[in-house]
């Protein structure tokens, strides 16, 4: 059962209209329960609290996409089935622009560029683990991420990443593949034990959603969590 105040997400609503909500997702909570478990079973998840986000509608909102358990920032919910179908289609077609911030161990050899590296799924005891696939490998999924290094200092870089596809763990694997694993990542890249113990420094900073043909796209930004904002400022980066 949920162990937090049922209204804990109300203060995290960044945007609301009749079609969708955008939340600033907290770290440490999966967005939904594990497959095969019912609501309220299998551990706490964000979905346990969606009833508090009805705002007068007959049913709670539902996830339009996913973020990893320890990733923070913009999470989009559809408020009713028609809106949810439209959002799913926009995500599937790559029409929603997503911008992430990451603090990484190491500086990429090229300070900006495109990572076009297919990914494949493997399994481990606690869930999925992705890896870069060899050319022509069976079951490889196309994956593309553009990135730019915003600032770096003493071997730590602050990187802006834009996934053009939506593969599991895509940004984490891609940045690790160019020598810039995300600090706090429990799975990927060459990190020290101390780096692994940090909160994961990956934040969904911005979404741009063309939800309506008759108005400009909705632009939503999520402030970085305090512990990540402090690291960005120490690197000389901007958090606004």
C-alpha positions, 0 to 999 in steps of 0.5 A, a space after each residue: 500500500 502507498 506509504 506517503 501522503 496521497 496528495 504528495 504529487 499535487 505540489 509536483 504538477 508543472 502543467 495541467 489542461 483538459 488533456 494532460 498533466 506534466 509532473 516533476 517526477 521525484 527520484 526513487 519511485 518507479 512510475 508503475 508496478 512491476 508487470 504482472 502485479 496489480 495496483 498497490 501490490 509489488 511495491 510502491 509506485 507513482 501510479 498509487 497516487 494518481 487518484 489525487 490527480 483527477 481534478 474532477 474527472 471520473 478516472 485518474 490520469 494514466 502514463 503517456 510514457 515512462 521514466 526510469 525509477 531514479 530519473 527525475 523531471 518531466 513525466 507526461 500523463 493523459 487525463 482521459 483515454 482519447 488524450 492518452 491515445 493521442 499522446 502515445 501516438 506523438 511519443 511513438 512518432 517522435 513528435 514530442 521533443 525531450 531534453 535531458 540534463 546529465 552530470 557525467 564522469 568524464 568528458 566526451 572526446 567530441 563535445 557535441 554530436 549524435 550517437 547512433 548506436 542500436 541497443 539490445 536487451 539483456 536480462 539480469 536478476 533485477 531486471 533489464 540491462 541494455 547494451 550497444 549492439 554489434 552491426 547487423 545483430 539480431 533483435 537490435 533496436 535502432 537508437 539515436 541521441 544527440 548531445 552537447 556538453 554544456 560545461 565541464 570541470 576536473 573530469 566531470 561534464 554537464 551534458 544536455 541530451 535529446 533522445 530521438 528514439 525511446 529505448 529503455 535506458 537509452 541515454 544512460 547507455 549512449 553516454 556511457 558508450 562515449 566515455 561519459 557515464 552518468 554519475 549515480 547510474 547503478 548499471 552502466 559505464 566505468 564509475 567509482 564506488 563513490 559515484 555509484 552511491 550518488 543519486 542518479 544525475 539524470 533529469 528530464 528537463 523539458 518536453 515540447 508537446 504539439 498536442 493541439 493543431 490549433 495552438 502552439 506546442 506546450 512547453 514544460 520545464 522541470 527544475 532540477 532537484 536541489 542535489 543536482 542543481 548544486 552539482 550543476 552550479 559547482 560546474 559553472 552551469 546554468 540551472 534556469 
